[in-house]
Amino acid sequence: MKKFIIILFLFLFSCQKDFIDTDVIPSFFDKNNQEVVSSQIINFNLPDEGIYYLLFVNTDGELVAREKFTGTEGLNSRTIHVGLLDQQEIYLILYNSNQNKLQEVLLKLNK
């Protein structure tokens, strides 16, 4: 009986809690400047589900391109293609459906 209690005691205290990986994926918009190549996947967090816009605006403030997409709450991924742009620097701006600017980053294009 003592052996059974000792084995049961060891079994109960030798179990460990499962390891849950809680690595945080950095948002593409965390930095003010980013270097990008012709095609790159970007990750960013959204506050809730809804319609969002990614805008490419040149340094003179002129709209170059716009993408409308349906985002989900939390982590989202998009692929940006900048290989055909003539500029060396361009802003990538994230807007929500109410036209409120959520995030902005200056892209330095490496072609």
C-alpha positions, 0 to 999 in steps of 0.5 A: 500500500505504501508503494502505491501511495508513493507512486501516486504521489510521484505521478501527481507531482511529476505532471507539468502544465502544457507549454503554450507558446505566446510569441507575439508577432510584431506588427509591420506598423511598429516601426516608423520606417520599413525597407521592403522588396518587390513583394512582401507579406506584412502582418498587422493587428486590427481592433475589430472586424470590418472594411479597411483600406491600405493606401500607398501615398507618395511623399508629395501626398498624392494617392498612388494605390488603394486596396479595400479589404475585409479585416478580422479582429486581431492578426491580419496578413496582406501581401504588398507588391511594390516592384512597379513603383517609381518612387524610392520612398512611399507611405503605407497608411491603414484606414478604417471604414470611417476614413480614420487613419489607424497606422502609417509607415514610410516604406523605403523600396529596395528594387 
